[in-house]
Amino acid sequence: MSSKHTRSEETKKNILKAAGKLFMTHGYESVTIRQIAKEAGCSHTAIYLYYKDKESLLHQLAMPLLQQLSEKMNSITHSNEVDDWAKLKGMCSSFITFCLQHKSMYSTFMTANATRVDEKDPKLQIHNVRIELFQLLRQMLQNALRLSDEKKSLSFARALFYNLHGIISTYIENKEPLEDLTARLSSTFDLSVEAMLLGFREIMKQGVENDEG
């Protein structure tokens, strides 16, 4: 391998590392290509030799983790060992654990430059994967609650995601080892999800009673 090729690969790695650090620290929207170049120790024109734009950098950073998470979520949905209620709780638990495992990159792969979860035909692959993940959660929620109302299922899925995001955000700066954190709080995380699901059931029950009344 030539020294030129080696330097090129090293520059690409430095650019990605710099972008990830700055996205995490300052947020994707506020970071500029010039800031990334300065952090990476190269000119801003050098970045365009390897990456089309800032969205390309986000894609390179986020897609591997999003694909891992997607595979994990899909494996749970296709399990025949438990019912839909248990699958949904397992998805939520796995989502929390995965995001806390990669908490330094969480905002980058999950929320940076995010679009609406009900957007039709998003242009970027990263948005497609994020929406697919949300729809997996929504579909399992529909199955678990035997819910056919599309509007209500979207509202419930959003509320559930807000809950999961809140848990993750609460511990994003926590320095405790993940194994210790989950051993200490996983039952509380599960209780939070269980309370929401039971609340959704009660809302549905009240809706039926109101319709009958």
Secondary structure, 3 states (H helix, E strand, C coil): CCHHHHHHHHHHHHHHHHHHHHHHHHCCCCCCHHHHHHHHCCCHHHHHHHCCCHHHHHHHHHHHHHHHHHHHHHHHHCCCCCCHHHHHHHHHHHHHHHHHHCHHHHHHHHHCCCCCCCCCCCCCHHHHHHHHHHHHHHHHHHHHHCCCCHHHHHHHHHHHHHHHHHHHHHCCCCCCCHHHHHHHHHHHHHHHHHHHHHHHHHHHHHHHHHHHC
